[in-house]
Amino acid sequence: MLGNLETLDVILRENLLRIPDYQRGYSWKNKEIQDFWEDIELIDEHRNHYAGVLTFEQVDSKIYSNWNKEKWLITERRMKPFYIVDGQQRLTTAVILLVTILEVAKEYHTDKKLDTNRTIESIYSDYIAQEKDGNKTYKFLYDNTSDSLAFYIKEILKDDFPVNTDFVVEENQYSNNLKDAKEFFTIQCKKLSFENLDKLLKKLLYNIVFNKYIIDEELDIFVTFETMNNRGKPLSKLELLKNRLIYLTMLLQTNDSAKANLREQINECWKKLYRYLGLEELNYTNDTLLGTSIFRRGLDDSFLVQQIDCYKPLKKYISAKEEEGKIQNSNSKVDFLLDNYFTASNVINKVISINDIRSYIDDLANKITLWVWLNNPFQYSAISFEEAKLLNGIKILLNSRKNNFIFNAIFPVDSLKRIIFSLYGDENCDEKKRIAILQQFESALLIRLFLSNLKYKGNYDKMFSFIELSEFSIQLRDFGENEEYDYLDYLNKLRITVNKLKQAFVTGKFFNNTKVDSFYFYKNNKRVAKYILYNLEAYLIEEARDPEYEKKISELFSHFESDFYNIEHIYPKAGRNTYWDRQFGDFTDKEKNKFKHSLPNLLLIGKKKNGYLADKSYPDKRKKGDCCYEFGILSERKLARDFEDWTVESIYQRSESLKKYINRRWGIAFANNDIFKQFIGLK
């Protein structure tokens, strides 16, 4: 490699730079952008600031000879064409800042010149783009196959697309990162006086220096890329996989046309992957049904793990390695894919063919669509509404596991996501089987969530006696060991396991040795209460035979993670007025707390009415004012119809109604009334 220090002025003035198709998009977030800005602000204009290494690959003449728009800069202006191998994020950030400085100067300081005596147009021509015969050629740009290209031209450079192009602006997380950087720099630059804006430009062009390296022709560019890009901000496995597959296309013993078509297929597939993953990250709240992390690498790699688990051609290959003990967990399967399956030696030795790579890419493209829809089940038109409700319920229940780390370690359910992905990725599993399996999952997860929030006397040793819950976790873990799976057989075994869990639950086996306040529903199991009450409201919507019930239920659950709907204490937490003293004044404080926090005393109410209803008497809550129960959502109206007053007897009466609903909805049937009272917090 040849290396020397160069300023941004020299790098952009003398070179034609392209971000190749194997590179990821712009991944810098606000923190990195702010750090970059602060570094420039702190630069002494009389000293240089080292900004790290830029690694370039010389573009072969066979390639740039086909660059019709750019070729004149190479042949006539003697500019050197390079692919950016390492340093793309820093260079992109610098160019965005440069463009922003010029835009702000043009808008607010039109009659002034920058950099001693240079016009904005001449600076733009030197560093951003030059024109010939009405065509604009950009000096720094994404490869034509990149889904960031159109967004960069339209939204960052604010240019029209070249004539005779079919560019479409794609919005994903990479494009959002570009937009965030531009917006940040625009806000900062607008705060500056012309003198300070001019100083900023000079610092950017002349005081920032990069160590520029040009890779030797003998070095393998794709291997170099993987090595270099695992410094700095690490690549996700999905980003590494794209680079690897493009690399393997170059090694295939086939004609150039087939290689080019395969490379185009890879690029189109990854455009789709990043588009869907970017949208999924934008829709992200706390968790997804199949994802594990809001961070991009978490979503990328979570999808890839589950795709691998469901890809049948790989199952035999991986199963053999698992038997040898070479795969310890799901994440190492991704490493296996890169280190043992999609390798140069497998292509050279014809273990992997062009059709194998094509088949895998097709599966990736199909599975990402499924993955996103399963994370947003109410928007998935290919499944029934009953399935959508169950998938959404499982998503909520899985999103409730983050606090009790010990419980989650003893009774893991992470494999459930993989199973659901398999159910919908396998044509052998029909809707009837899927619904039945999902119903078992939902019931078991509801019980599991309730148990995870109980408080036990002593330490956690008690949990190791929860055999029925352990069996459920083990059954999830062992799913899919065979290449072909009998879903009916799995359903039958699952029913047995979940029924044993339900039986242990309703007989109170798990309730021994618990602390007294464990069963205060609002205090310790608010999320379970919320889930039951939301489902009760959904049931009432269906029972009302509203022609738009599906839309209304979908809208209802879309608010689950917000405070759009609240949980109301019918007998208020404070409960200090004449009415409530008359109803509950004969009880001790301990007994009052029991009634207040019990499940039958909790009610789902609409649109933040909690503060308004507060400590009002039940008759006032029921009928007085626009916010009363009679004008509320269906759960409120039903309560107002069923109860004219609210007493201890009312609480017990409503508890019987809830018992029947819980049995009908989840098949959790309490035969022992004392155990049920303990469950709902009335004992």
N, C-alpha and C positions, 0 to 999 in steps of 0.2 A: 504494500500500500504506500502511496505517496501522500504526505501530509504537510500542511502549512497553515498558518493563521491568516484568515481573510475576514474582512468586514462584510456586513450585509450589503453595502454598496457594491462591492466587487462581485459578490456571489450572485446577486440579482442582475447586475449590469452585463456580466460576461457569459452567463450560462442560461440554458433553456432547461428548466427543471420539471420533471413529471413524477407524480406519485404513482407507482406501479399498481397493477391490479391485485397483487398478493398482499398489499398493505391494508391494514384496518383503516377506518375513517378517523376523523378528529375526535380524540377521546379525552382531551383536557377538560376538567371541570372548573368551577369558580375558584377553587383554592389555587390551582396551578396558574390560572390566568391572573389572579390578584398578585401572586408571588412574582410573576413575570413583570407586571406593572410596577410593583414596588422596587424590584431590582433596577429597572430603568430610571425610576425617580431618584434613586440613591446614587446613580453613577455620577462621578465627578467628570465634567465635560473635558477635563485635561488628562484623563486617564482612561484606559481601556478596561472593558469588563468581559471576562471570559465566559462564554455562553455554552461551552461544551463541544462535542464532536458532531460533525455532519459527515455521513458516509454516503458516497455516490457511486453508482455504477455507470460506466460509459455505455450509451445506447449504441447498439450495433448499427452500422450503416444499412444493413439489409432491412432493419426495422424503420429507421427514420426516413429512408427513401420513400416510404409509403405515407409519410406525414405531409400531406399536400399543403396544409395551412401553415405548418411550422418550418418546412424545409428551406424556405428562402432566408430565414434568420441564420440557419446553419451554413448555407452555401454562400450567401452574399455578405452577411454581417459577421461571419466566422464565430458565431456563438457555439458553445460546446453543449451537446445534449446529454443530460444525465437523468438516471432514475435515482430517487432518494431512497436509500436502503435504511438509514438510521438518522434520526433527527427531524423526522417529518412534523412532529407535534410543535417543536420549538420554531421551526421555520414557518409553518402555517400561521402560528400565533403572531410572529413578527410581521408577516405580510398583511394579516388582518389589521394589525395596528397601523401599518403604513397606509393602507387604503383608507382607514378611518381618519387619520390625520389629514389626508388630502381632501376627503369629503367635507370635514368640518371647516377646513381652511377655505374651500370653495364656497361654502354656504355663508360663512360669517366674515371672511376677510378677502373678498373677491379681488379687491384692487391692490393687494399686497403680494410680494414675492417671498418665497421661502428659501432657506439655505443660501443666504447671501443675495443671490440675484437670479433665482430660478423660478420659472412659472410652474404652476400646478400641472399644466399639460405636459411640460418637458419632463418633470419628475415622474409622472404617470407613464410616459413613454419609455423612460430609462429602466423602470423597475417592474411595471405591472403589465403593460401590453403595448405593442406597436402595430401600426396599420400599414397595409399595402393594398392598393387597388380596392379600397372599401372593405377589406377583410381585416378583422382584428385578430392578432396572434398574442396569446398570453404567455408570459415568460415563466410563470409558476402556475401549475394546474394539475388537476387530477387526471388520471388515465381515462380514456374515452369509455371504458367499461365500468367506471366507478359510479355508484348511485349517489355519490356526493357531488359529482361534477355539475349537474344542472342547478342544484341548490347554491353551490359556490358562485357560479356565474350570475344567477338571477338575484340572489338575496344578499350575498356578501359584496360582490363587485358592482351590483345594481346595473348590470348590462343586459341587453336583449340577447337572445340566442342567435348564433350565426345562422345565415340563411341555409335552407335545404338540410336542416337538422330536425330530428324528431325527439329532442330532449324533453323529458318529463321530470318536474321537480318532485323528488322523493323526500318525504319527511320521516325521519327516524331519530334515534338518539344521537347519532353522529351529526346530523343536520341541526339538531337542537343545540348541541355543543357549539357548533359554528355560530349559530345565531346568538347564543348567550355571550360568546366572546366579543362579537361585533357590538352588541348592545352595551356591554360593560365598557369597552373602549370608547364608544360614542359618548356615554355619560361622562366619563373622565375627561375626554378631550374638550368637551363643550365647557367645562369648568375653567379651562386655561385661557389666559390672555394670548394674544398673537405672539408676543415675545416668547412666552413659555412653550407654546405649541411649536414654534420654530426650534427652540432648544431641544424639545423632545424628538423632533425629526432628526436633528443632527446626531443626537445620542444614539438613536436607533440605527442610523446609516453608518456612522463612523466610529462609535465607541464600543459597540458590541462586536466582539470577534469570535469566530468559530474556528475550531481545528478541522479543516477540510481534508478528508481522506478519499482517495479514489481506489476502489477495489481492484486488485490484480485480476487479469483475465483468467488466471489459473484457478482462482478461488471459486468454490461453488456458491453462487449468489443466494440460493434458497437456504442452505445451511448457515451461511453468514447472517442472513436475516433473522433466523430463529435465535441464533446465539446473541446477536446484538440487541434484539428487541425483548429479550428476557432480562436485560438490565433495566433501568428506568421503571416505567409503568408496565408491569408484566402483561403479556398477551393472554387472552383467555384460550382455553383449549380449542374452542371453535375457530378462533382467529389463526391459531397454529395449524389447525386441520386444513383450512383453505390454502395456506401456503404450501403445506405438504402435498396436497392433491395436485396443485399446479406444478409443483416440482416433479411429481411422478409422471405427469403427462409428457414431460420432456424426455423421459427415459423409455417410454413405450416404444416397442418395435412395430410401428405402424406409420402410415403416410402422414405428411404434414397437415393435410386437410382434416384428417380425423383428429389429430392432436389439437388443431385450432378449434374445431367444433366442441371438443371436450372441454377445452379451457373456457370457451364461451358459456358452456353449460354450467361450469363451476361458478363463474362470475354471476350468471343469472340466478343461480340457486342462492348464493350468498347475499345478493341484493334482497331477495325475498326473506331470507332468514333475518337480516338486520332490520328490514322494514317491520316485520312482525314483532321481533324482540324489542325494537325501539318503541312501538306502539304499546306493547305490554308493559314496558317500564313506565310509560306515561300514565297508564291506567292503574298503576300499582298503588295499593293503599298500605297494608301491613304485610300481607303475604299473598301468595297465589296458591291455587289448588295444586299445581304441579311444580311451581318454582320455589326457591328457598331464600332468595335475597334480592333486595332492591338494587344492589350494585350490578352493573352490567355483566361483569364476569360471572356473578352468581346465576343470573338468568341464562346466560350463554351455556354455562357448563351443566346446569341443572337440566336444561333441555337435552343436551347431548348425551348425558348419562341415561336418560329415559329412552331416547331414540335407540341407543345401542342395545339396551335391554330388550327392546321389541323387534330388533332387526334379525330375522330368522337365519340368514346366511352366516351371521357371526356367532350364533348361539352354540353350535357344535364346537367351533374353534375355541370360543371362550370357555365353554364347559370343560374341555380337556385341560386347559390351563388352570382352571379353578381346582380341578382334581389334583393337579400337581402343586397346588398351594401358591401359585404365582399371582393370584388376584385375591386381595384381602377384603376389599370393599368396593362400592360402586364407583368411587372416584378413580380408583386404579384401573378400572375398565377403560376409561378414557385414555389413560397413559398407555394401556395395552394397545389400544387402537393405533396410537401414534408410534409406539416403540416396537410393536411386534407384528402388526397387521399391514398398515399402510406404510411400508418401508421400501427403500430402494432395492434391497436384495430380493424382496418378494416379487417386485416387478421384473427385475433382471432375470430371475429364475423362473418366471412365468407362473408363480403361485397366484399372483393377482393379475387379472387381464383388464383390458379397456372396458369390457362389459361389466366387470365387477365394480369398477369405479363408477361407471354410469348408473348402475343399479343402486349403488349406495347414495349417490347424489339425488336420484329420483326419490328415494325413500326419505331423505332429509327434507326435500321440498314439500312432500306430502305430509310428513309428520309435523312440521312447524305449524301448518294450518290447523291440524287437529289439536296440537298443544295449546295454541292460543284460544281456540274455541272452548276447550275444556276448562280453561281458566276464566272464561266468561260465558258460563253455560246458558244463561237466559238469552244470549244473542246467537246461540248455535241452532240454526233452523233445521239441521239434519237430525236432531234428536227430539224425542217427545217432551212435552212440558213436565211430565212426571219425572223423567230423567234429569231435566234441568234443575228442578227443585231439589232433588236428592244430591246432585253434584254441588249445587250451591251450598246446601246444608253441610256437606262434608268439608267443603272449603272453609266455612265459618268455624267448624269444630276443630279442624287442623290448625286454624289460625289462633287457637287459644292455648297453645302448648308451651309458650315461651318462658314462663316464669319458674315453673317447678322443674328444674334441671335434673334433680335426682329421680323424680318420678318418671320423667321422659327417658332417662338412661336405663331404668329398670324395665319399663314397658314401652319400648320404641314402636312407632307406627310409621316411620318414614317410608317403608316399603309399600305402603298403601298407595302412594302417588304413582309408583311404577305399575302397580296392578291396574289402576284405573286407566292409565295410558294403554296398557295391554288390552283391556276389555274393548276399547274403542278402536284399537289398531288391528284387531283380529276379526276377520269376517266370520269366524266360527262361533263367535259369541253374539247371539241375537238380542234384541231389545228386552224380551221377557227375562232372560237370564241376567242381563245387565241390571235391570231394575231390582230383581230379587237379591242380587249380590250387594248392590248399593244400599238397599234397605238394611241389610245385616250390618254393613259398615257403619251406617249412620247411628243405629241403635247402640252399637258397641262403643262408638266414639262419645256419644252422649253420656253413657255410664262412666266411661273412662274420665271424661272431663270433670264430672261431679266428684269422683273419688280423688282426683288429683288435687282438689282444693280442700279436702277434709284435713283437720288437724288431729294428730294422734299424740297420745301421752307417751313420753319417752322419746326414743329415736325412730329412725326409719325402718327398723327391723321388721315391724308389723307388715310392711308392704311385701316382703318376700314370701308371705303366706298367701298372697293373692294369686293362687294357682290358675284360676280361670282367666284372669287378665293376662297372665304370662302366656297361656296357651293361645290366646288371640294374637299376641305379638309374634309368637313363633310361627303361627300359621301364615301371617302376613310375610314374614321373612322368607319362608320356604316356598312361596309361590313361584311358579315358572321355572322350576329346575329342569324340566324337560322341554325339548324343542317344540313339540306339539302338546297342547294343553286341553284337558277335558274339563270344560267350565261347569258342566252339570255336576260332575263328581266333586269339583271344588265347592260348588254351592251347597251341596248336601253336607259336606264336612264342615263348611263354615257355619251352617245353621246349627249343627250340633254344638260347635264351640261357643257360638253366641248365645244359644239357649242356656247352656251351662252358666255362662256369665250373667245372664239375666236372672236365672234362678238363685244364684249366690247373692245377687244384688237385692232382690225383693224379699229374701229371707233374712236380710240384715247381717250376713256374714262379714261384710266389709265395715260394718258400723261399730264393731266392738272396739273398746279402748280409745274411743274418740273423745276429744274435748267437748264440753257442753255447748259452746258457742259455734261449733263447726257447722251446725245445720241452720244458722241464721242465713237464709237464702240471699238476702240483699247484700249482706256483709261479706260472705265468703264465696257464694256461688252466683254472683250477679249475672255472669255471662250465660250460665245454664238457664237461669230464670228468664233472661232476655230471649234466649233461643226458643224456649217453650212458649213464651208469650207472643213472639213474632209468628211462630207456627200456628198458634191458636187464632191469631188475627187472619192469617192466610186461609185457614180452614173456614172461618166465618165468611170470608170473601167468596170462596168457592160455593159454600152453602147458600149464599144469597142469589146464586145463579146469574150473576152479572155477566153479560155477554163479553165484557172486557176483563174478566177475572184474571186471565193470564198476564195481561199488561199491568194490572194493579198489583198483583203479587210480586211481579218482577220489580216494580217501582218500590214496593214496600221493603224488600230485602236489599235493594240498592242503598238504603239508608242505615243498614245494620251497624256499620262501623262509625256512624256519626251520631249526633245528639238530636237529629231531626225528630225522632220519637223518643219519649222518655219513659222511664219506669216510675210510676206513681205509687206511693204508699197510701192506700185508701184510708186506713187509720194512720194519720201522719206520724212521722218520726218524732216531732215535738209533741203534737197532740195535746196542747194545753189550752183548752177553752171549756166552757160550761158543757157543751154537747159531749165532747170526748171524755170529760171527767164523769159524766153521767153514764156513758156506755162502758167505760173500762176502769172507773175509779176504784172499784173494789179489789183490783188485782195488784200484786206487788210489782215493783219496777222490773224485776227479772221476768215476770210473766208478761208484762206489757211489751217488753222488748221482743219476746218470743212471738207474740201476735203481730207486732209491727213488721218484723223481718221475715215472716213466713211467706211461702209462695202464694197461698190464696189471698193474701192481703196486698199483693202486687198487681198492678194493672198497667198495660201498655196504653199510653195516651199520646195524642197527636201534637205536633208542632210546638214544642217547648211550652206546654201549658202548666208544667209542674210548679213554677214560681207563682203563677196566678192562683192555682187551687190551694196550694200550701196547706195551712192548718184549718181551712174552712170545715164546717160541719158537713156530714154526708148529705143531708137534704139540700144544702147549698151547692155542693159539688155536683149533685145529681141533676138539679133542675134550674139553678139560678144563674143567669147571665149567658152570654154567647159562648163562653168556654166550658159550659157544664157538660157532664157526661152525655146527656141526651142529644147533644149536637156534635158529639165527637166521632172517633173512628168506631168501627163495628164492635170492638171489644168493650169500649165505653158504653155504647148504646145497649149492649146485651146486659151489662151489669146494672144499668139504670132500670131496665125492664124487670130483671130478676129480683132486685132487692130494693125495697122502699126505705130500708134503714140498714145501718151497718153495726152489727153486734158480734159478740163471740160466736153466737149461733150462725150468723151469716158467714163468718170465716170458715167454720166447719162445713157448712152446707156447700160453699163454693169449692172446698177441698175435695168433696165427693165428685163434683163435676169435673175437676181437674184429673182426679184419679181415672175416671172413665176415658177422658181424652188421651192421657198418656198411654193407657193400655191400647186404645184404638190406633193411635198414631205410631207408636214405637214397639208395641207388643210387650211392654214392661208392665206386668200384671201383679199388683200387690194384693195378696190374699190376706195377709196379716195387717190389720188396721193400725196396730201400734208401730209396726215398721214403717208403714206409709206416713204416719204422723211424724215419725223421726225424720224421714226423708224430706218432707216439706217444711220442717222446722216447728212443728206443733207439739213436740214432746221433749 
